[in-house]
């Protein structure tokens, strides 16, 4: 699973690098000699949709972050954390209960 997510994140990073290189190389002046001016949500002269580009970038970053999580150790660590912080969790639950009473009544 980790290898697949890492591969997909690297593919997104490669696509990002290719688009940035293409924008820098041809984005200064188009073939007709006019400068390229596009806004968010439109397509550039190269056919790049900036909304899709940003969505792909965010997806790649999220996949790279998820690839770093050790999913096999996560339940054990969550249970250990809950057992170590029983007193704090009990106080937080009391605070949430009494706050709910104040807000609802």
C-alpha distances in whole Angstrom, upper triangle without the diagonal:
4,5,5,6,9,10,11,12,14,15,17,18,20,21,23,24,26,27,29,30,32,33,35,36,38,37,41,43,42,44,47,48,47,44,41,41,38,37,34,33,35,34,36,38,35,33,30,30,29,28,25,25,25,22,20,20,20,16,15,16,15,11,12,13,10,8,11,11,11,10,11,15,15,17,19,20,21,23,25,25,27,29,30,31,33,36,35,33,36,38,36,36,40,40,38,40,43,42,41,45,46,44,45,49
4,5,5,6,8,10,10,12,14,15,16,18,20,21,22,24,26,27,28,30,31,33,34,36,36,39,41,41,43,46,46,45,43,40,40,37,36,33,33,35,34,35,37,34,33,30,29,29,27,25,24,23,21,19,19,18,15,14,14,13,10,9,11,9,5,8,9,9,9,11,14,14,17,19,19,20,23,24,24,26,29,29,30,32,35,34,32,36,37,35,36,39,39,37,40,43,42,41,45,46,44,45,49
4,6,5,6,9,10,10,12,14,15,16,18,20,21,22,24,26,27,28,30,31,32,34,34,37,40,39,41,44,45,44,42,39,39,37,36,33,33,34,33,34,36,32,31,29,29,28,28,25,23,24,22,19,19,19,16,14,15,15,11,11,13,11,8,11,12,13,13,15,17,18,21,23,23,24,27,28,28,30,32,33,34,36,39,37,36,39,41,39,39,43,43,41,44,46,45,45,48,49,48,49,52
4,5,5,6,9,10,10,12,14,15,17,18,20,21,23,24,26,27,29,30,31,33,33,36,38,38,39,42,43,42,40,37,37,35,34,31,30,32,30,31,33,30,29,26,26,26,25,22,21,21,19,16,17,17,14,12,14,14,10,10,13,11,9,12,14,14,14,16,19,19,22,24,24,25,28,29,29,31,33,34,35,37,40,38,36,40,42,39,39,43,43,40,43,46,44,44,47,49,47,47,51
4,5,5,6,9,10,11,12,14,15,16,18,20,21,22,24,26,27,28,30,32,31,34,37,36,38,41,42,41,38,35,35,32,31,28,28,30,29,30,32,29,27,25,24,24,22,20,19,19,17,14,14,14,11,9,11,10,6,7,9,8,6,9,11,13,13,16,18,17,20,23,22,23,26,27,27,29,31,32,32,35,37,35,34,37,39,36,36,40,40,37,40,43,41,41,44,46,43,44,48
4,5,5,6,9,10,10,12,14,15,16,18,20,21,22,24,26,27,28,30,30,33,35,35,37,40,40,40,37,34,34,32,31,29,29,30,29,29,31,28,28,25,25,24,23,21,19,19,18,15,14,14,12,9,10,11,7,6,9,9,6,9,12,13,14,17,19,19,22,24,23,24,27,28,28,30,33,33,33,36,39,37,35,39,40,37,38,42,41,39,42,45,43,43,47,47,46,47,50
4,5,5,6,9,10,10,12,14,15,16,18,20,21,22,24,26,27,28,29,32,34,33,35,38,39,38,36,33,33,31,31,28,28,29,28,28,30,26,26,23,23,23,23,20,18,19,18,14,14,15,13,10,12,13,10,9,13,12,10,13,15,17,17,20,22,22,25,27,27,28,31,32,32,34,36,36,37,39,42,40,39,42,44,41,42,45,44,42,45,48,46,46,49,50,48,49,53
4,5,5,6,9,10,11,12,14,15,17,18,20,21,22,24,26,27,27,30,32,32,33,36,37,36,34,31,31,28,28,25,25,26,25,25,27,24,23,20,20,20,19,16,15,16,14,11,11,12,9,7,10,11,7,8,12,11,10,13,16,17,18,21,23,22,25,28,27,28,31,32,31,33,36,37,37,39,42,39,38,41,42,39,40,44,43,41,43,46,44,44,47,48,46,47,51
4,5,5,6,9,10,10,12,14,15,16,18,20,21,22,24,26,25,28,31,31,33,36,36,35,32,29,29,27,26,24,24,25,24,24,27,24,23,20,20,19,18,16,14,14,13,10,9,10,8,5,7,8,6,5,9,10,9,11,14,17,18,21,22,22,25,27,26,26,30,31,30,32,35,35,35,38,40,38,36,40,41,38,39,42,41,39,42,45,42,42,46,47,44,45,49
4,5,5,6,9,10,10,12,14,15,16,18,20,21,22,24,24,27,30,29,31,34,35,34,31,29,29,27,27,25,25,26,24,24,26,23,23,20,20,20,20,17,15,16,15,12,11,13,11,8,10,12,9,8,12,13,11,13,17,19,20,23,24,24,28,29,28,29,33,33,33,35,38,37,38,40,43,40,39,43,44,41,42,46,44,43,46,48,46,46,49,50,48,49,53
4,5,5,6,9,10,10,12,14,15,16,18,20,21,22,23,26,28,27,29,32,33,32,30,27,28,26,26,23,23,24,22,22,24,20,20,17,18,18,18,15,13,15,14,10,11,13,11,8,11,13,11,11,15,15,14,16,19,21,22,25,27,27,30,32,31,32,35,36,35,37,40,40,40,43,45,43,42,45,46,43,44,47,46,44,47,50,47,47,51,51,49,50,54
4,5,5,6,9,10,11,12,14,15,16,18,20,21,21,24,26,26,28,31,31,30,27,24,25,23,22,20,20,21,19,20,22,19,18,15,15,15,15,12,10,11,11,7,7,9,8,5,8,11,9,10,13,14,14,16,19,22,22,26,27,26,29,32,31,31,34,35,34,36,39,39,39,42,44,41,40,43,44,41,42,45,44,42,45,47,45,44,48,48,46,47,51
4,5,5,6,9,10,11,12,14,15,16,18,20,20,22,25,25,27,30,30,29,27,24,24,23,23,21,21,22,20,20,22,19,19,16,17,16,16,14,11,12,13,9,8,10,10,7,8,12,11,10,13,15,14,16,19,22,23,26,28,27,30,32,31,31,35,36,34,37,40,39,39,42,44,41,40,44,44,41,43,46,44,42,46,48,45,45,49,49,47,48,52
4,5,5,6,9,10,11,12,14,15,16,18,19,21,24,24,25,29,29,28,26,23,24,23,23,22,22,22,20,20,21,18,18,15,17,16,18,15,12,14,15,11,10,14,13,10,12,15,14,13,17,18,17,19,22,25,26,29,30,30,33,35,34,35,38,39,38,40,43,43,43,45,48,45,44,47,48,45,46,50,48,46,49,52,49,49,53,53,51,52,56
4,5,5,6,9,10,10,12,14,15,16,17,20,22,21,23,26,26,26,24,21,22,20,20,19,19,19,17,16,18,14,14,12,13,13,15,12,9,12,12,9,9,13,12,10,13,15,14,14,18,19,19,21,24,26,27,30,32,31,34,37,35,36,39,40,39,41,44,44,44,46,49,46,44,48,49,45,46,50,48,46,49,51,49,48,52,52,50,51,55
4,5,5,6,9,10,11,12,14,15,15,18,20,20,23,26,25,25,22,19,20,18,18,17,17,18,16,15,17,14,15,11,13,11,13,11,8,9,11,8,7,11,12,9,11,14,14,14,17,19,19,20,23,26,28,31,32,31,34,36,35,35,39,40,38,40,43,43,42,45,47,44,43,47,47,44,45,48,46,44,47,49,47,47,50,50,48,49,53
4,5,5,6,9,10,10,12,14,14,17,19,20,22,25,25,24,22,19,20,19,20,19,20,20,18,17,18,15,16,13,15,14,16,15,11,13,15,12,10,14,15,12,14,17,17,16,19,21,20,22,25,28,29,32,34,33,36,38,37,37,41,41,40,42,45,45,44,47,49,46,45,49,49,46,47,51,49,47,50,52,50,50,53,53,51,52,56
4,6,5,6,9,10,10,12,13,16,18,18,19,23,23,22,20,18,20,19,20,19,20,19,17,15,16,12,14,12,14,14,17,15,12,14,16,13,12,16,17,14,16,19,19,18,22,23,23,25,28,30,32,35,36,35,39,41,39,40,44,44,43,45,48,48,47,50,52,49,48,52,52,49,50,54,52,50,53,55,52,52,56,56,53,55,58
4,5,5,6,8,10,10,10,14,16,15,18,20,21,20,17,15,16,15,16,16,16,15,13,11,13,10,11,8,11,11,13,12,9,11,14,12,11,15,16,14,16,19,19,19,22,24,24,26,29,32,33,36,37,36,39,42,40,40,44,45,43,45,48,48,47,50,52,49,48,51,51,48,49,52,51,48,52,54,51,50,54,54,51,53,56
4,5,5,6,8,10,9,12,15,15,18,21,20,19,16,14,15,15,16,16,17,17,15,13,14,12,13,11,13,12,15,14,10,12,15,13,12,15,17,15,16,20,20,19,22,24,24,26,29,32,33,37,38,36,40,42,40,40,44,45,43,45,48,47,47,50,51,48,47,51,51,47,49,52,50,48,51,53,50,50,54,54,51,53,56
4,5,5,6,8,9,11,14,14,16,20,19,19,17,15,17,17,19,19,20,19,17,14,15,12,14,13,16,15,18,17,14,16,18,16,15,19,20,18,19,23,23,22,25,27,26,28,31,34,35,39,40,39,42,44,42,43,47,47,46,48,51,50,50,53,54,51,50,54,54,51,52,56,53,52,55,57,54,54,58,57,55,56,60
4,5,5,6,7,10,12,11,13,17,17,17,15,13,15,15,17,18,18,17,14,11,11,8,11,10,13,14,17,16,13,16,18,16,16,20,21,19,21,24,24,24,27,29,28,30,33,36,37,40,42,41,44,46,45,45,49,49,48,50,53,52,52,55,56,53,52,56,56,53,54,57,55,53,56,58,55,55,59,58,55,57,61
4,6,5,4,8,10,10,13,16,15,14,12,10,12,12,14,15,16,15,12,9,10,8,11,9,12,12,15,15,12,14,17,16,15,19,21,19,21,24,25,24,27,29,29,31,34,37,38,41,42,41,44,47,45,45,49,49,47,49,53,52,51,54,55,52,51,55,55,51,53,56,53,51,55,56,53,53,57,56,53,55,59
4,6,5,7,10,11,14,16,15,15,12,11,13,14,16,17,19,18,16,13,13,11,14,13,16,15,18,18,15,17,20,19,17,21,23,21,22,25,26,25,28,30,30,31,35,38,39,42,43,42,46,48,46,46,50,50,48,50,54,53,52,55,56,53,52,56,56,52,54,57,55,53,56,58,55,55,58,58,55,57,60
4,6,7,9,10,11,15,14,14,12,12,15,16,19,20,21,20,17,14,13,11,14,14,17,17,21,20,17,20,23,21,20,24,25,23,25,28,28,28,30,33,32,34,37,40,41,44,45,45,48,50,48,49,52,53,51,53,56,56,55,58,59,56,56,59,59,56,57,60,58,56,60,61,58,58,62,61,58,60,64
4,6,6,6,8,11,11,11,10,9,12,14,17,18,20,17,14,11,9,8,12,12,16,16,20,20,17,20,23,21,21,24,26,25,26,29,30,29,32,34,34,36,39,42,43,46,47,46,50,52,50,50,54,55,53,55,58,57,57,59,61,58,57,60,60,57,58,61,59,57,60,62,58,58,62,61,58,60,64
4,6,6,10,12,11,10,7,6,9,10,13,15,17,15,13,9,8,8,12,11,14,14,17,18,15,17,21,20,19,22,24,24,25,28,29,28,31,33,33,35,38,41,42,46,46,45,48,51,49,49,52,53,51,53,56,56,55,57,59,55,55,58,58,54,56,59,56,54,57,59,56,56,59,58,55,57,61
4,7,10,12,9,9,6,7,9,12,15,17,19,17,16,12,11,12,15,15,17,17,20,21,19,20,24,23,22,25,28,27,27,31,32,31,33,36,36,37,40,44,45,48,49,48,51,53,51,51,55,55,53,55,59,58,57,59,61,57,57,60,59,56,58,60,58,56,59,61,57,58,61,60,57,59,62
4,7,8,6,6,5,6,10,13,16,19,21,18,16,12,10,11,15,16,18,18,22,23,21,23,26,25,25,28,30,29,30,33,34,34,36,39,39,40,43,46,48,51,52,51,54,56,54,54,58,59,57,58,62,61,60,63,64,61,60,63,63,59,61,64,61,59,62,64,60,60,64,63,60,62,65
4,6,5,6,6,6,10,12,16,19,20,16,14,10,8,9,12,14,17,18,21,22,20,22,25,25,25,28,30,29,30,33,34,34,37,39,39,41,43,47,48,51,52,51,54,56,55,54,58,59,57,59,62,62,61,63,65,61,60,64,63,60,61,64,62,60,63,64,61,61,64,63,60,62,65
4,5,8,9,10,14,16,20,22,23,19,16,13,10,11,14,16,19,21,24,24,23,26,28,27,28,31,32,31,33,36,37,37,39,41,41,43,46,49,50,53,55,54,57,59,57,57,61,62,60,62,65,65,64,67,68,65,64,67,67,63,65,68,65,63,66,68,64,64,68,67,64,65,69
4,6,9,10,13,16,20,22,23,20,17,14,11,13,16,18,21,22,25,26,25,27,30,30,30,33,34,34,36,38,39,39,42,44,44,46,49,52,53,56,57,56,59,62,60,60,63,64,62,64,68,67,66,69,70,67,66,69,68,65,66,69,66,64,67,69,65,65,68,68,64,66,69
4,7,9,12,15,19,22,24,20,18,15,12,14,17,19,22,22,26,27,25,27,30,30,30,33,35,34,35,38,39,39,41,44,44,46,48,52,53,56,57,56,59,61,60,59,63,64,62,64,67,66,65,68,69,66,65,68,68,64,66,68,66,64,67,68,65,64,68,67,64,65,69
4,6,9,12,16,19,21,17,16,13,11,13,16,17,20,20,23,25,23,25,28,28,28,31,33,33,34,37,38,38,40,42,43,44,47,50,51,55,56,54,57,60,58,57,61,62,60,62,65,64,63,66,67,63,62,66,65,61,63,65,63,61,64,65,61,61,65,64,61,62,65
4,6,10,13,16,18,16,14,11,10,12,15,16,18,17,21,22,21,22,25,26,25,28,30,30,31,33,35,35,37,39,40,41,44,47,48,52,53,51,54,57,55,54,58,59,56,58,62,61,59,62,63,60,59,62,61,58,60,62,59,57,61,62,58,58,62,60,57,59,62
4,6,10,13,15,12,11,7,7,9,12,12,14,14,17,19,17,19,22,22,22,24,27,27,28,30,32,32,34,36,37,38,41,44,45,49,50,48,51,54,52,51,55,56,54,55,59,58,57,59,60,57,56,59,59,55,56,59,57,54,58,59,55,55,59,58,55,56,59
4,7,10,12,10,10,8,9,11,13,13,13,12,15,18,17,18,21,22,21,23,26,26,27,29,31,32,33,35,37,38,40,44,45,48,49,47,50,52,50,50,53,54,52,54,57,56,55,57,58,55,54,57,56,53,54,57,54,52,55,56,52,52,56,55,51,53,56
4,7,9,7,7,6,8,11,11,10,10,9,12,14,14,15,17,19,19,21,23,24,25,27,29,29,31,33,34,36,38,41,42,46,46,44,47,50,48,47,51,52,50,51,54,54,52,55,56,52,51,54,54,50,51,54,51,49,52,53,50,49,53,52,49,50,53
4,6,6,8,8,11,13,13,11,10,8,10,13,13,13,16,18,18,19,21,23,23,25,27,28,29,31,33,34,36,40,40,44,45,42,45,48,46,45,48,50,47,48,52,51,50,52,53,49,48,51,50,47,48,50,48,46,48,50,46,46,49,48,45,46,50
4,6,8,10,13,14,13,11,8,6,7,10,10,10,12,15,15,16,18,20,20,22,24,25,26,28,30,31,33,37,37,40,41,39,41,44,42,41,45,46,44,45,48,48,46,48,50,46,45,48,47,44,45,47,45,42,45,46,43,43,46,45,42,43,47
4,7,10,13,14,12,10,7,6,5,9,10,10,11,14,15,16,18,20,21,22,24,25,26,28,30,32,33,36,36,40,41,39,41,44,42,41,45,46,44,45,49,49,47,49,50,47,45,48,48,44,45,47,45,42,45,47,43,43,46,45,42,43,47
4,7,10,11,9,8,6,7,8,10,11,12,14,16,17,18,20,21,23,24,26,27,29,30,32,34,36,39,39,43,44,42,44,47,46,44,48,49,47,48,52,52,50,52,54,50,49,52,51,48,48,51,49,46,49,50,47,46,50,49,46,47,50
4,7,8,5,5,5,7,9,10,10,13,14,15,17,19,20,21,23,24,26,27,29,30,31,34,36,39,39,43,44,42,45,48,46,45,49,50,48,49,53,53,52,54,55,52,51,54,53,50,51,53,51,49,51,53,50,49,52,52,49,50,53
4,5,5,5,7,8,11,12,11,14,16,16,17,20,21,22,23,26,27,28,30,31,32,34,36,40,40,44,45,43,46,49,47,47,50,52,50,51,54,54,53,55,57,53,52,55,55,51,52,55,53,51,53,55,52,51,55,54,51,52,56
4,5,8,10,12,15,15,14,17,19,19,20,23,24,24,26,29,29,30,32,34,35,37,39,43,43,46,48,46,49,52,50,50,53,55,53,54,58,58,56,59,60,57,56,59,59,55,56,59,57,54,57,59,56,55,59,58,55,56,59
4,6,9,11,14,14,13,16,18,17,18,21,22,22,24,27,27,28,30,32,32,34,37,40,40,44,45,44,47,50,48,48,51,53,51,53,56,56,55,57,59,56,54,58,58,54,55,58,56,54,57,58,55,55,58,58,55,56,60
4,6,9,12,11,11,14,16,15,17,20,20,21,23,25,25,27,29,30,31,33,36,39,39,42,44,42,45,48,47,46,50,51,50,51,54,54,53,56,57,54,53,56,56,52,53,56,54,52,54,56,53,52,56,56,52,54,57
4,6,9,8,7,11,12,12,13,16,17,17,19,22,22,23,26,27,28,30,32,35,36,39,41,39,42,45,43,43,46,48,46,47,51,51,50,52,54,51,49,52,52,49,50,53,51,48,51,53,50,49,53,53,49,51,54
4,6,6,6,9,10,11,12,14,15,17,19,20,21,23,25,26,27,29,31,34,34,38,40,38,40,43,42,41,44,46,44,45,49,49,48,50,52,48,47,50,50,46,47,50,48,45,48,50,47,46,50,49,46,47,51
4,5,5,6,9,10,10,12,14,15,16,18,20,21,23,24,26,28,29,33,33,37,38,36,39,41,40,39,43,44,42,43,47,47,45,47,49,46,44,47,47,44,45,48,45,43,46,47,44,44,47,47,44,45,49
4,5,5,6,9,10,11,12,14,16,17,18,20,21,23,24,26,28,31,31,35,36,34,36,39,38,37,40,42,40,41,44,44,43,45,46,43,42,45,45,41,42,45,42,40,43,44,41,41,44,44,41,42,45
4,5,5,6,8,10,10,12,14,15,16,18,20,21,22,25,26,29,29,33,34,32,35,38,37,36,39,41,39,40,44,44,43,45,47,43,42,45,45,41,42,45,43,41,43,45,43,42,45,45,42,43,47
4,5,5,6,9,10,11,12,14,15,17,19,20,21,23,25,29,29,32,34,32,35,37,36,35,39,40,39,40,43,43,42,45,46,43,42,45,45,42,43,46,44,41,44,46,43,43,46,46,43,45,48
4,5,5,6,9,10,11,12,14,15,17,18,20,22,23,27,27,31,32,30,33,35,34,33,37,38,36,37,41,41,39,42,43,40,39,42,42,38,39,42,40,38,41,43,40,39,43,43,40,41,45
4,5,5,6,9,10,11,12,14,15,16,18,20,22,25,25,29,30,28,30,33,32,31,34,36,34,35,39,39,38,40,42,39,37,40,40,37,37,41,39,36,39,41,38,38,41,41,38,40,43
4,5,5,6,9,10,10,12,14,15,16,19,21,24,24,27,29,27,30,33,31,31,34,36,34,36,39,39,38,41,43,40,38,41,42,38,39,42,41,38,41,44,41,40,44,44,41,42,46
4,5,5,6,9,10,11,12,14,15,17,19,23,23,27,28,26,29,32,30,30,34,35,33,35,38,38,37,39,41,38,37,40,41,37,38,42,40,38,41,43,40,40,44,43,41,42,46
4,5,5,6,9,10,11,12,14,16,17,21,21,25,26,24,27,29,28,27,31,32,30,31,35,35,34,36,38,35,33,37,37,34,35,38,36,34,37,39,36,36,40,40,37,39,42
4,5,5,6,9,10,10,12,15,16,19,19,23,24,22,25,28,26,26,29,31,29,31,34,34,34,36,38,35,33,37,37,34,35,38,37,34,37,40,37,36,40,41,38,39,43
4,5,5,6,9,10,11,13,15,18,19,22,23,22,25,28,26,26,30,31,30,31,35,35,34,37,39,36,35,38,39,36,37,40,39,36,39,42,39,39,43,43,41,42,46
4,5,5,6,9,10,11,13,17,18,21,22,21,24,26,24,24,28,29,27,29,32,32,31,34,36,33,32,36,36,33,34,37,36,34,37,39,37,37,41,41,39,40,44
4,5,5,6,9,10,11,15,15,19,20,18,21,23,22,21,25,26,25,26,30,30,29,31,33,31,29,33,33,30,31,35,33,31,34,37,34,34,38,38,36,37,41
4,5,5,6,9,10,13,14,17,19,17,20,23,22,22,25,26,25,27,30,30,30,32,35,32,31,34,35,32,33,37,36,33,36,39,37,37,40,41,39,40,44
4,6,5,7,9,13,14,17,18,17,21,23,21,22,25,26,25,27,30,30,30,32,35,32,31,35,36,33,34,37,36,34,38,40,38,38,42,42,40,42,45
4,5,5,7,11,12,16,16,15,18,20,18,18,22,23,21,24,27,26,26,29,31,29,27,31,32,29,30,34,33,31,34,36,35,35,38,39,37,39,42
4,5,5,9,9,13,14,12,15,18,17,17,20,21,20,22,25,25,25,28,30,28,27,30,31,28,29,33,32,30,33,36,34,34,38,38,37,38,41
4,6,8,9,12,13,13,16,18,17,18,21,22,22,24,27,27,27,30,32,30,29,33,34,31,32,36,35,34,36,39,38,37,41,42,40,41,45
4,6,9,12,12,12,15,17,15,16,20,20,19,22,24,24,25,28,30,28,27,31,32,30,31,34,34,32,35,38,36,37,40,41,40,41,44
4,6,9,9,8,12,13,12,13,16,17,16,19,21,21,22,24,27,25,24,28,29,27,28,31,31,29,32,35,34,34,37,38,37,38,42
4,6,6,6,10,11,10,12,15,15,16,18,20,20,21,24,27,25,24,28,29,27,28,32,32,31,33,36,35,35,39,40,39,40,43
4,6,5,8,10,10,11,14,15,16,17,19,20,21,23,27,25,24,27,29,27,27,31,31,30,32,35,34,34,37,39,38,38,42
4,6,7,8,10,11,13,14,15,17,19,20,22,23,27,26,24,27,30,28,28,32,33,31,33,36,36,36,39,41,40,40,43
4,6,5,6,9,10,11,12,14,16,16,18,20,23,23,22,25,27,25,26,29,30,29,31,34,34,34,37,39,38,39,42
4,6,5,6,9,10,10,12,14,15,16,18,21,20,19,22,24,22,23,26,27,26,28,31,31,30,34,35,34,35,38
4,5,5,6,9,10,11,12,14,15,16,20,20,17,20,23,21,21,25,26,25,26,30,29,29,32,34,33,34,37
4,5,5,6,9,10,11,12,14,16,19,19,18,20,23,22,22,25,27,26,28,31,31,31,34,36,35,36,39
4,5,5,6,9,10,10,12,14,17,17,16,19,21,20,21,24,25,24,26,29,29,30,32,34,34,35,38
4,5,5,6,9,10,11,12,15,15,13,16,18,17,17,21,22,21,23,26,26,26,29,31,30,31,34
4,5,5,6,9,10,11,14,14,13,15,18,17,17,20,22,21,23,26,26,26,29,31,31,32,34
4,5,5,6,9,10,13,14,13,16,18,18,18,21,23,23,24,27,27,28,31,32,33,34,36
4,5,5,6,9,12,11,10,13,15,15,16,19,20,20,22,24,25,25,28,30,30,31,34
4,5,5,6,9,9,8,10,13,12,13,16,17,17,19,21,22,23,25,27,27,28,31
4,6,5,9,10,9,11,14,14,15,17,19,19,21,23,24,25,27,29,30,31,33
4,6,8,9,10,12,14,14,16,18,19,20,22,24,25,26,28,29,30,32,34
4,6,5,6,9,10,10,12,14,15,16,18,20,21,22,24,26,27,28,30
4,6,5,6,9,10,10,12,14,15,16,18,20,21,23,24,25,27,28
4,5,5,6,9,10,11,12,14,15,17,18,20,21,23,24,26,27
4,5,5,6,9,10,10,12,14,15,16,18,20,21,22,24,26
4,5,5,6,9,10,10,12,14,15,16,18,20,21,22,24
4,5,5,6,9,10,11,12,14,15,17,18,20,21,22
4,5,5,6,9,10,11,12,14,15,16,18,20,21
4,5,5,6,9,10,10,12,14,15,16,18,20
4,5,5,6,9,10,10,12,14,15,16,18
4,5,5,6,8,10,11,12,14,15,16
4,5,5,6,8,10,11,12,14,15
4,6,5,6,9,10,10,12,14
4,5,5,6,9,10,10,12
4,5,5,6,9,10,11
4,5,5,6,8,10
4,5,5,6,8
4,6,5,6
4,6,6
4,6
4
